[in-house]
Amino acid sequence: MRAFGKAQGVLRREDLRFLTGTGRYLSDILPEGTLRAAFLRAPVAHGVITGLDTADAMALPGVHAILTAEDLKAAGITASLWAVLAKDRLGRPGRATHRPALADGVMRHMGEPVAIVLAETQAQAQDAVEAIALDYDEKPAHLNLFPGGPAVHAEVPDNLPVDWHLGDTEAVEAAFAKAAHVTRLSVRQNRVTTVSMEPRAAFAHWDGERLHFAYNGQGVWGHKRELAKFLNLRPEQVHVTTPDVGGGFGMKSMQYPEQYALAQAAMTLGRPVAWISDRSEAMLADNGARDLDSVAELAFDADHRILAYRVQNRSNLGAYNSQFGQNIQCEMFSKVLTGVYDIPCATLDVQGIYTNTTPVDAYRGAGRPEAITLLERTMDMAARELGLSPLEIRQRNFIPEGAFPYRTPGEMTYDVGSFGRVLARAGTLGDVAGFAKRRAESEAKGLLRGLGLSYYIESILGEDSEAAVVELTETGAKLYVGTQSNGQGHETVYAQYLADLTGLPFDGIEVVQGDSDLITRGGGTGGSRSVTVQSAATLGTVEQMVAAFTAFLEAEIEAAPFTFDDGIFSAPGSNRRLTLLEAADLARQKGRKDLLRHEKRSQLAGRSFPNGAHLCEVEIDPETGALRLDRYLAVDDLGVLMHPQLAEGQVHGGVVQGFGQAVTEDLRFDDDGQLLTGSLMDYAMPRAADVPFIRFFSEPTPSKNNPIGMKGCGEAGTVGALSALSNAALDALWGRGVRHVDMPLTPLRIWTWLQDAKEPTR
């Protein structure tokens, strides 16, 4: 039996319903009589609640209930939202603080939910929110990325819940002491928000015995577990489902306070209730991302080889520990700390800071884009200081092919890599040799052209095991999976792979996902894990199924032994041939129902590490500061591609999201913590006209850590794009005296850097 799919693209089967308006998103499936929810949200970044009067609001037409923190406590709901804690430099857990479902006495960020209103219509619920009388004493807000200042939480007076360290400090200090050259670079990585096409939404119904909770997220099992704990229910009393999802990008993988408040409202009223966020709410209340200041130092010997690397991060956690917030800029960052380079030793020191802003959590890449952006920008600066080309300094320092498996200072083991080959192909395909001519042509038009390079690597994250259930039907099969598609095309690639392994008709395979009753355990989707981990599980289940049917056929038919190839069971030397569907039909006739359903959990031997070289060229108008992306090339090693077109689409989407952060997007607060970019009039998303055709080429080295050789592709584009674009902008501006840039590369900022370069004493 074949170990991997044909890697041939087929049309995405999901797209027919998405493009014809028949998708089943959460707002499409609300039952008749569902009450609608609206939230009263904190109008200030930091304030003590002195009064909360809901009487006038409750008297309005259509209003059924208004819940506050006091109502939740009266119902016995006193738990804190779950959050993973990063260990500090002494091995102790990071500091935990209480995060309620509704603000309990103190409002800690603008937009924090304070009360939930349930009414017959959305308009009635919103009118009631406006009628609630909220009194408060405003307090000073802590907004900068330094410990100290006004305390966000009294129990953490220094606003420093995370103080984290990785690496051999003595070895790094010794390496720097003997270095022939040291490059030092400070980089600011701006805060962004996800802006998924479909905002967050949730539905809850309590029938007196059991809670049905539906939401548009990235996995159901974490929510099932945490809802049961939070609401004092037994796990079997909670049923979580997920319908079609219009984009997740990490932001929808975690629990939010609105979900718990909504679930308690359903239990209070015994009625189905739903909350559908609008875009303004999303800008206020969705977890932010990135938002860190870093200092990187690279030590080189006289031959321009790296001796050591050290990084200091100060990262914004926002007002609370979100689900993964403490870990992103330390543990997740560290997975690719030293990138693709043969660096003997490194250290990473991280301070996670509380501020009176929306919490910060996972967004496409989650720590790996931040790490690679810092490293690749520092590598480019080192190349300038050492008089090397960006390609040469990287080729000189790559981990050699003979060094794998390779243990990094970030305590990860890379299984394979052919970085020099990938970069060489990128240099050829990107026509680096012809760049000087293109730069001269741009200069003749009064424009500044820059070339940017990034060589990224990322690690797939999340649970490294998954189960697959194959249930044979009369016309095909149902494939039950533990991941959750939110736009990637999972239904297509999973069905295609199962069809290729078994000979079952592609159109006869139904992919079942997002239901905690139908699937007992799953890792959900995130960290580029889904297709790699789920396909490995499918392969294991099919191998088990084929073995069971082979034994059955050999016992039932006087021809043995049976083999299975190209979807056919056959007995050499005889004319007995059966498809899997025919074998299943025979099993039904013989009463062997056990053969119609098979399940196996598989665990990867190790993580896989997608990597690649991204090259881009930008043009900048020095009169206005406007930047135009002219060329973009991605040469990626994503291992074996299950569906090349889907992989290319993932890279395209990731690059565009990287372009958004690098060039246009910036979530900003004023000095009092008021959100300044609260709509798409103020928060600039990239448009189709901003991005040229993105050229994608596959240069695979199959992973050794899964039986298919895949590496994941969901976050690759974003991880590579940020530094490629930043490096290109600095390259364009270097000749005009600009020596530093930071994201976002907006016209005003670029124009200001150019003016400052003309007046260095300014």
Buried (B, 14 or more C-beta within 10 A) or exposed (E): BEEBBEBEBBEBBBEEEBEEEEBEBBBEBBEEEBBBBBBBBBBBBBBEBEEBEBEEBBEBEBBBBBBBBEBBEEBEBBBBBBBBBBBBEEEEEBBBBEBBBBBBEBBBBBBBBBBBBBBBEBEBBBBBBEBBEBEBEBBEBBBBBBBEBBBBBEEBEBBBBBBBBBBBEEBBBBBBEEBEBBBEBEBBBBBBBBBBEBBBBBBBBBEEEEBBBBBBBBBBBBBBBBBBEBBEBEEEBBBBBBBBBBBBBBBBBBBBBBBBBBBBBBBBBEBBBBBBBEEBBBBBBBBBBBBBBBBBBBBBEEEBBBBBBBBBBBBBBBBBBBBBBBBBBBBBBBBBBBBBBBBBBBBBBBBBBBBBBBBBBBBBBBBBBBBBBBBBBBBBBBBBBBEBBBBEBBBBBBBEBEEBEBEBBBEBEBBBBBBBBBBBBBBEBBBBEEBEEBBEEBEEEEBBBBBBBBBBBBBBBBBBBBBBBBBBBEEBBBBBBBBBBBBBBBBBBBBBBBBBBBBBBBEBBBBBBBBBEBBEEBBBBBBBBBBBBBBBBBBBBBBBBBEBBBBBBBEBBEBBEBEBEEBBBBBEEEEBEBBBBEBBBBBEEEEBEEBBBBBBEBBBEBBBBBBBBBBBBBBBBBEEBBBBBBBBBBBBBBBBBBBBBBBBBBBBBBBBBBBBBBBBBBBEBEEBBBBEBBEEEEBBEBEEEBBEEBBBBBBBBBBBBBBBBBBBBBBBBBBBBBBBBBBBBBBBBBEEEBEEBBBBBBBEBBBEBBEBBEEEEE
